[in-house]
Amino acid sequence: MKVTAFIGSGRKRHSYNACEKFLQNLQSYGDVEYELVRLSEYNLGTCRGCRVCFDKGEEHCPSRDDRDILIGKINDSDGVIFASPNYSFQVSGLMKVFLDRLGYGFHRPDFFGKTCTSIVAQGIGKGESIVKYLDFVGKGLGFNVVKGCCLKTLEPMTEKSQAKFDRMVDIQSRRFYAQLIKKEFPVPTFWWLMMFRMARTSIKKMLDESWRDYTYFRDKGWFESDYFYPVRLNPVKKLTGKVFDKLALQIIRS
Ligand SMILES: Cc1cc2nc3c(=O)[nH]c(=O)nc-3n(C[C@H](O)[C@H](O)[C@H](O)COP(=O)(O)O)c2cc1C
């Protein structure tokens, strides 16, 4: 299996060290190869907001840079780590630019069956909300998300805080590995079922063949399917799915 860490720090320090230790742990658990990707070493422009990726397709993005190299690395991986320092109570700019460039993926998620998690390195605090954010992003892109972790790195690092840092990375990597080897296609929660059914109904009713979201959903069979991938919904979820379809129709007509 292959696991890739995308690191949103310009320096090779705490986020990098955490990912390296995490990935070395994975290697000790099983047959895992890994790559540490420092986003600062790639040419990645900020999103221009033209929406061409949404409307016409990501291949029409006017920014000709390393985006597709990075996406290729996700495609080639079974698991992914999004690691970022806490900068002003959010992910770093480097990480945000990367996520914005994957933004079309929230319309057309593609990373089902892959596992992802997040690591946030911070000095003092408020990083839990960043972990939550990154985990939500992962879910939105289709990943199976293992709840991320927040590591305190206030310098100078004491022996005690280094030990806690190491312990948390160990726990996190074990949990990640357990999910990674499952390669699951889980039954969606009510929330994600709703997201899928509302999105697909509005795309089907409001767009036409000139929109990439429409052709993508149509070609994947998502206008008819229960969910993004084949899954057995229990009768309650099956019925609720139909209710979400109807609700979306009502919202469109109102
Ligand atoms: C510009 C900047 C903003 C930061 N903002 C915060 C912050 O809001 N909260 C916090 O706890 N730490 C903050 N920090 C500290 C970093 O999150 C912390 O040093 C982290 O471990 C850096 O990760 P790195 O070693 O991977 O670069 C900030 C650091 C920098 C350089």
The ligand as an ORCA input file, in Angstrom:
! r2SCAN-3c Opt
* xyz 0 1
  C       2.669     32.832     10.965
  C       2.442     31.887     12.114
  C       1.238     31.865     12.748
  C       1.016     31.008     13.808
  N      -0.208     31.013     14.422
  C      -0.438     30.161     15.451
  C      -1.723     30.128     16.065
  O      -2.631     30.850     15.712
  N      -1.904     29.257     17.082
  C      -0.926     28.408     17.520
  O      -1.164     27.624     18.441
  N       0.299     28.417     16.922
  C       0.571     29.272     15.906
  N       1.809     29.275     15.317
  C       2.824     28.310     15.749
  C       2.911     27.102     14.808
  O       1.644     26.547     14.611
  C       3.812     26.027     15.438
  O       5.090     26.543     15.628
  C       3.879     24.791     14.569
  O       4.460     23.755     15.285
  C       4.685     25.011     13.302
  O       4.684     23.835     12.551
  P       5.939     23.454     11.623
  O       7.096     23.195     12.554
  O       5.527     22.237     10.895
  O       6.198     24.606     10.727
  C       2.054     30.138     14.261
  C       3.287     30.179     13.609
  C       3.491     31.016     12.555
  C       4.827     31.023     11.846
*
